[in-house]
Amino acid sequence: MTPVSKKPFKSSKVQAFKVFGLVFVLTLELLNLWNLEPAAAQTPPFYQGKTITFIVGTKAGDVYDLYPRLLAEYMPKYIPGNPNIIIQNVAGAASLIAANQVYSIAKPDGLTLGAIYPALYFDQLVKRPEVKYDWSKFAWIGSPVGSNHMMYMRSDTPFKTIDDVRSAATPPKCGTSGTTSTGYYIPKLLEEAIGAKFDIVTG
């Protein structure tokens, strides 16, 4: 019987080692962050040269219009690409019209934001026919302010305390822009909770 040469076995081990070494070096090279920098630098930021539109659900000069205008002044420098930001006022129905526009007309491309009342889901829950949006499909980003709510009366009215409102023969009028405004649902909450009565005027 002719003895088997051991040379091929040694050669195969060497070849395997070379292949493993090559794979190892290539892996390190692919994972090298220095190699990723030029590729990343060649890709411009998504927002570069683009314009973001704030659809604001109140008229110009309203306090809820001032918040997005303040954000529009400072936001671009914190967004990669430094986009331009413009304000488009779509007032009416306590920002329901603006919400409909953002949902139904605006493209979901990251270039349109809605500045609307946070309680618009009430209108969807009560199935108002004017609602053309699905509240669950909106992505909440944040709020520019946390505020307290206050109910007040003129000093020359007979209503000095909340008990005066509860016992009034004629409920005091309470103005509100729409059913999703705090001017509507806070009086309604007081009616349900403590029996106060209000003549709520919307619009």
PyMOL commands that set and color helices and strands:
alter all, ss='L'
color gray80, all
select helices_A, chain A and resi 7-31+33-42+63-78+93-104+121-125+135-137+162-166+182-194
alter helices_A, ss='H'
color red, helices_A
select strands_A, chain A and resi 51-56+84-89+112-115+173-176+199-202
alter strands_A, ss='S'
color yellow, strands_A
deselect
rebuild
show_as cartoon
